[in-house]
Amino acid sequence: MKKTIAIIGAGGAMGSALSKSLAASGHHILLMDKDSEKCHKTYDHIFAELPNADIEILNCIHEGSWEADVIIPAVAYEIQQEVADYIKDVVTGKIVISLINPLNEDKSKLLTSSLSSAAEELQGYLPYSKVVKAFNTIFPSDLKSITHADCFIAGDDETAVATVCSLAKESGFVPQLAGNLSASRTLESMMLILIQLCRKNNIPESGSFKVLFSKS
Ligand SMILES: NC(=O)c1ccc[n+]([C@@H]2O[C@H](COP(=O)([O-])OP(=O)(O)OC[C@H]3O[C@@H](n4cnc5c(N)ncnc54)[C@H](OP(=O)(O)O)[C@@H]3O)[C@@H](O)[C@H]2O)c1
């Protein structure tokens, strides 16, 4: 079913790639960023390839989050709380997708303790929303090119998790249910490992996870 999806940070690497991918699936996408110039670039880029895309630019993150069924803060971990505080009163009952990885500046370690995760912190800031971890182990370039990679999904609300599974599937990924929201601790570490593997192999950040189940 067609959803209205608000992307906060739509001018950034992950925000613009995900906006395009979700627009290609026919959803109504609301593009929002601190810098509206960047949103215009994302808008033009999507329209060049998808002239029928249902996308619009909104200047107000609060208004966009109020309009949306699903909200995706595609901003740095350091900005997460600021964004959450800003949208807190308009996301009650809504799905908020956490793709944020709490990495330090040189992406060599996590900024969260082993007993928490960015996604669980977000749920704490937005107690009346349904936070679901997803898309955090996927690089923006691979949102455009890789198909059938796994997209790990973790959350406490079954219906919200099912909705996010559909979004991942429509974007060309294989949704893998990773558990409740606390599984985000593992999922956020997985991106750290993927980045380290790219560095060790001297390749640009790319590649994704695929679990190979044995046939019984
Ligand atoms: N890039 C990846 O490989 C990747 C993969 C998976 C997950 N992620 C996660 O995705 C998130 C975004 O990463 P990214 O690489 O896309 O970063 P990015 O390119 O820097 O994009 C972040 C965007 O958010 C904007 N922004 C900053 N503060 C804002 C605010 N208060 N309200 C609205 N927009 C704001 C930024 O604008 P300014 O630049 O003007 O500050 C920028 O356009 C991170 O949490 C990251 O961990 C990234």
The ligand as an ORCA input file, in Angstrom:
! r2SCAN-3c Opt
* xyz 0 1
  N      26.585      6.716      4.126
  C      26.488      5.420      4.447
  O      27.245      4.560      3.970
  C      25.434      4.957      5.414
  C      24.963      3.624      5.350
  C      23.999      3.205      6.264
  C      23.536      4.109      7.221
  N      24.021      5.376      7.260
  C      23.551      6.297      8.292
  O      22.742      7.262      7.639
  C      22.853      8.515      8.319
  C      23.181      9.587      7.292
  O      24.446      9.304      6.725
  P      24.918      9.984      5.360
  O      26.170      9.335      4.961
  O      23.781     10.046      4.407
  O      25.235     11.474      5.899
  P      25.200     12.833      5.102
  O      25.539     12.597      3.665
  O      26.021     13.803      5.867
  O      23.669     13.280      5.163
  C      23.062     13.809      6.309
  C      22.155     14.950      5.855
  O      21.402     15.419      6.981
  C      21.450     16.846      6.959
  N      21.164     17.392      8.288
  C      22.020     17.683      9.285
  N      21.350     18.183     10.345
  C      20.062     18.191     10.002
  C      18.869     18.607     10.665
  N      18.905     19.103     11.907
  N      17.706     18.487     10.021
  C      17.661     17.988      8.755
  N      18.746     17.577      8.071
  C      19.923     17.690      8.686
  C      22.859     17.134      6.500
  O      23.019     18.481      6.123
  P      24.484     19.173      6.342
  O      25.457     18.364      5.543
  O      24.274     20.552      5.823
  O      24.779     19.120      7.810
  C      22.978     16.152      5.332
  O      22.382     16.653      4.161
  C      23.955      8.347      9.371
  O      23.384      8.214     10.636
  C      24.662      7.069      8.966
  O      25.159      6.359     10.079
  C      24.949      5.831      6.366
*
